[in-house]
Amino acid sequence: MVKMQRLRERGIYELPNGKRYIAVAALRSGYCLYTPLAWEQYGLPDYETDDAGQLFNNDQPTHWHIADLIDTGRVVDDVMACE
């Protein structure tokens, strides 16, 4: 089993498709990834990860892995709009 890399709490990450997400540790394990709009409106995450770092959308596996996320070096506390 591959150990999942660790994401920063409320860190802003970008997928190669240019979309940005806010990472939050999930209660069970892994992470939830929220769009800036979902974060600001207390919405649901677009993605969740499993223990291996695979990204899931609506409980369906995607071709994304957390290794695909690009760290912007920013956190929500720095820039709420995440633009």
Secondary structure, 3 states (H helix, E strand, C coil): CCCCCCCCCCEEEECCCCCEEEEEECCCCCEEEECHHHHHCCCCCCEEECCCCEEEECCEEEEEEHHHCEEEEEECCCCCCCC
